[in-house]
Amino acid sequence: MMEFKIDTRIFEKFPGLKIGVVTARNIDNHGFSDEIMQLIREKEREIRENYDTETLSQHPKIHSWSGAYSSFGAKPKKYKSSVESLYRMILKELDLRHINKIVDLYNYISIKYMIPAGGDDMAKVDGDITLKFAVGDEPFTALNSNEKETAKEGEVVYTDSKEVLCRRWNWRECDKTKMTGETKDVILVVEALPPVTKEELDEVEEDLSRLITKYCGGEIRTAMLDDGKREIEV
């Protein structure tokens, strides 16, 4: 069994953090779903009607991540949380493109609830997954890149036993564990800082689980980690 763990020091720095973990095994990630893309397009229209870049940056759900990034030395003007990046793309009139069904679904959930979401192909993960502060020697290869990087000391990263899976918390995912049409088992995270409540994160997990079941099938399990529950077996 794989473990998913959050280092104690993360909660010391971010005491209100909650992370929802959704695992889905034996999914069918092949093909393209018009229905999923229609959900995304409808949400994109709603976002363009209700936000601009100025109001977006001041929204409490976005501002909380900017503050978190600043706290570990990632300048928010240069490095945006994954959810802010998606919203800014949409506000630039760029439609989110189809990747594969599972990625399309967590992108939809991210923009629907204004909450960062991401994940990994479990078959490609080495050992356990840990959310921690980087020591500064952890290797990283960004999504769709061959260039080797090293995490910066003190930045928040997801790692497995060999390398960084995501830099600057949710800013940039790695190439190694990316999900493809052939992916069968996934571990997904939905990340919540205040003002997001436990009840809202429960709703996010339920919605994501329902959509995966509908469009990809598989066996779904959910869990929530916080300062009182820092690790789980998945």
C-alpha positions as CSV (number, residue, x, y, z in Angstrom):
1,M,0.0,0.0,0.0
2,M,1.0,3.6,-0.7
3,E,0.9,6.2,2.0
4,F,0.0,9.9,1.5
5,K,1.5,12.1,4.2
6,I,1.7,15.7,5.2
7,D,4.7,16.9,7.2
8,T,3.9,18.3,10.6
9,R,5.7,21.6,9.8
10,I,3.2,22.2,7.0
11,F,0.4,22.4,9.5
12,E,2.5,24.6,11.8
13,K,2.8,27.1,9.0
14,F,-0.8,26.6,7.6
15,P,-2.9,25.5,10.5
16,G,-6.2,25.8,8.6
17,L,-5.1,23.5,5.7
18,K,-7.4,20.7,4.7
19,I,-6.6,18.3,1.8
20,G,-9.2,16.0,0.2
21,V,-7.8,12.9,-1.3
22,V,-9.7,10.9,-3.9
23,T,-8.4,7.6,-5.2
24,A,-9.9,5.9,-8.3
25,R,-8.8,2.5,-9.3
26,N,-9.6,0.6,-12.5
27,I,-10.9,3.6,-14.4
28,D,-11.5,3.9,-18.1
29,N,-9.6,7.1,-19.1
30,H,-9.8,6.6,-22.9
31,G,-11.7,8.8,-25.2
32,F,-13.3,12.2,-25.2
33,S,-16.5,13.3,-23.5
34,D,-18.5,16.1,-25.0
35,E,-20.5,16.3,-21.8
36,I,-17.4,17.0,-19.7
37,M,-16.2,19.7,-22.1
38,Q,-19.7,21.2,-22.1
39,L,-19.6,21.5,-18.3
40,I,-16.2,23.3,-18.6
41,R,-17.5,25.7,-21.4
42,E,-20.5,26.6,-19.3
43,K,-18.4,27.4,-16.3
44,E,-15.9,29.4,-18.4
45,R,-18.8,31.6,-19.6
46,E,-19.9,32.1,-16.1
47,I,-16.4,33.1,-15.0
48,R,-16.0,35.6,-17.8
49,E,-19.4,37.2,-16.8
50,N,-18.5,37.5,-13.1
51,Y,-14.8,38.2,-12.9
52,D,-12.0,40.3,-14.2
53,T,-8.3,40.0,-13.3
54,E,-8.6,42.7,-10.5
55,T,-11.6,41.2,-8.8
56,L,-10.1,37.7,-9.2
57,S,-6.9,38.6,-7.3
58,Q,-8.8,40.0,-4.4
59,H,-11.2,37.0,-4.0
60,P,-10.6,35.4,-0.6
61,K,-10.1,31.9,-2.2
62,I,-7.4,33.2,-4.5
63,H,-5.8,35.7,-2.1
64,S,-5.3,32.9,0.5
65,W,-3.1,31.0,-2.0
66,S,-1.2,34.2,-2.9
67,G,-0.4,34.7,0.8
68,A,0.7,31.0,1.1
69,Y,3.0,31.3,-1.8
70,S,4.5,34.5,-0.5
71,S,5.2,32.8,2.9
72,F,7.6,30.3,1.3
73,G,9.3,32.8,-1.0
74,A,7.3,32.3,-4.2
75,K,6.4,35.8,-5.5
76,P,2.7,35.7,-6.4
77,K,3.2,38.0,-9.4
78,K,5.5,35.4,-10.9
79,Y,4.1,32.2,-9.5
80,K,0.3,31.6,-9.5
81,S,-1.6,28.8,-7.8
82,S,-3.0,26.3,-10.2
83,V,-6.6,27.5,-9.8
84,E,-5.6,31.2,-10.3
85,S,-3.7,30.2,-13.5
86,L,-6.8,28.4,-14.8
87,Y,-9.0,31.4,-14.1
88,R,-6.5,33.8,-15.7
89,M,-6.4,31.7,-18.9
90,I,-10.2,31.8,-19.0
91,L,-10.3,35.6,-18.5
92,K,-7.9,35.9,-21.4
93,E,-10.5,34.2,-23.6
94,L,-8.5,31.0,-23.7
95,D,-10.7,27.9,-23.5
96,L,-9.3,25.0,-21.4
97,R,-8.2,22.3,-23.8
98,H,-9.1,18.6,-23.5
99,I,-6.3,16.5,-22.0
100,N,-8.0,13.3,-20.9
101,K,-11.1,12.6,-19.1
102,I,-9.7,12.5,-15.5
103,V,-7.7,15.7,-16.0
104,D,-10.7,17.4,-17.6
105,L,-12.8,16.5,-14.6
106,Y,-10.4,17.8,-12.0
107,N,-9.9,21.0,-14.0
108,Y,-13.7,21.4,-14.1
109,I,-13.9,20.8,-10.3
110,S,-11.1,23.4,-9.8
111,I,-12.9,26.1,-11.7
112,K,-16.3,25.2,-10.4
113,Y,-15.3,25.6,-6.7
114,M,-12.3,27.9,-7.1
115,I,-10.0,25.4,-5.4
116,P,-6.7,23.9,-6.5
117,A,-6.9,20.3,-7.8
118,G,-4.4,17.9,-9.2
119,G,-3.2,14.4,-9.2
120,D,-0.9,11.5,-10.2
121,D,-1.0,8.2,-12.0
122,M,-0.5,5.9,-9.0
123,A,1.4,3.3,-11.1
124,K,4.1,5.8,-11.8
125,V,4.6,6.9,-8.2
126,D,7.7,5.5,-6.4
127,G,7.0,4.8,-2.7
128,D,4.9,7.2,-0.7
129,I,3.7,10.7,-1.4
130,T,4.6,13.5,1.0
131,L,3.7,17.2,1.2
132,K,6.6,19.0,2.8
133,F,9.0,21.8,2.7
134,A,11.8,21.1,0.2
135,V,15.3,20.5,1.5
136,G,16.7,22.0,-1.7
137,D,18.3,18.9,-3.4
138,E,15.1,17.2,-4.6
139,P,15.1,16.6,-8.4
140,F,12.2,17.7,-10.6
141,T,11.2,17.4,-14.3
142,A,8.3,19.5,-15.3
143,L,5.3,18.3,-17.2
144,N,6.1,17.8,-20.9
145,S,9.8,18.7,-20.4
146,N,13.1,16.8,-20.3
147,E,14.9,19.6,-18.4
148,K,16.1,18.6,-14.9
149,E,15.5,21.1,-12.1
150,T,16.1,21.2,-8.4
151,A,13.5,22.3,-5.9
152,K,14.3,25.5,-3.9
153,E,15.0,25.1,-0.2
154,G,11.8,26.0,1.8
155,E,9.3,25.8,-1.0
156,V,6.3,23.5,-0.5
157,V,6.4,20.4,-2.7
158,Y,4.8,17.1,-3.2
159,T,7.4,14.3,-3.4
160,D,7.6,10.6,-3.8
161,S,10.7,8.6,-2.7
162,K,12.7,9.7,-5.8
163,E,11.7,13.2,-6.9
164,V,9.3,16.1,-6.7
165,L,5.9,15.5,-8.1
166,C,4.7,19.1,-7.9
167,R,6.7,22.3,-7.3
168,R,5.6,25.4,-5.3
169,W,2.7,23.4,-3.8
170,N,0.3,23.3,-6.8
171,W,2.1,25.5,-9.4
172,R,3.7,23.0,-11.7
173,E,3.3,19.2,-11.9
174,C,6.0,16.7,-12.9
175,D,6.2,14.7,-16.1
176,K,6.8,11.3,-14.6
177,T,3.4,10.7,-13.0
178,K,1.2,12.5,-15.6
179,M,-2.1,10.8,-16.4
180,T,-2.8,9.5,-19.9
181,G,-5.5,7.7,-21.7
182,E,-3.9,4.5,-20.5
183,T,-4.0,5.4,-16.8
184,K,-5.9,3.0,-14.6
185,D,-5.3,4.1,-11.0
186,V,-5.2,7.8,-9.9
187,I,-4.7,9.7,-6.7
188,L,-6.2,13.2,-6.8
189,V,-6.0,16.0,-4.3
190,V,-8.3,19.0,-3.7
191,E,-6.6,21.6,-1.5
192,A,-8.3,24.0,0.9
193,L,-7.0,26.9,2.8
194,P,-9.4,29.2,4.8
195,P,-12.0,30.5,4.1
196,V,-12.9,27.1,2.5
197,T,-14.7,25.0,5.2
198,K,-14.7,21.3,5.8
199,E,-18.3,21.1,4.6
200,E,-17.4,22.7,1.3
201,L,-14.4,20.4,0.8
202,D,-16.7,17.4,1.6
203,E,-19.0,18.7,-1.2
204,V,-16.0,19.0,-3.6
205,E,-14.9,15.5,-2.9
206,E,-18.5,14.1,-3.4
207,D,-18.9,16.0,-6.7
208,L,-15.5,14.8,-8.0
209,S,-16.3,11.2,-7.0
210,R,-19.7,11.3,-8.7
211,L,-18.2,12.7,-11.9
212,I,-15.4,10.1,-12.0
213,T,-17.9,7.3,-11.5
214,K,-20.2,8.6,-14.2
215,Y,-17.5,9.2,-16.9
216,C,-14.6,6.9,-16.0
217,G,-16.1,4.2,-13.7
218,G,-13.7,2.5,-11.3
219,E,-13.6,2.1,-7.5
220,I,-13.6,5.4,-5.6
221,R,-12.3,6.1,-2.1
222,T,-12.2,9.5,-0.4
223,A,-10.4,10.9,2.7
224,M,-9.6,14.2,4.2
225,L,-6.4,15.2,5.9
226,D,-5.9,18.0,8.4
227,D,-3.9,18.8,11.5
228,G,-5.6,16.0,13.3
229,K,-5.1,13.4,10.6
230,R,-1.8,13.8,8.7
231,E,-1.4,10.5,6.8
232,I,-3.5,7.8,5.2
233,E,-3.0,4.6,3.4
234,V,-4.3,4.7,-0.2
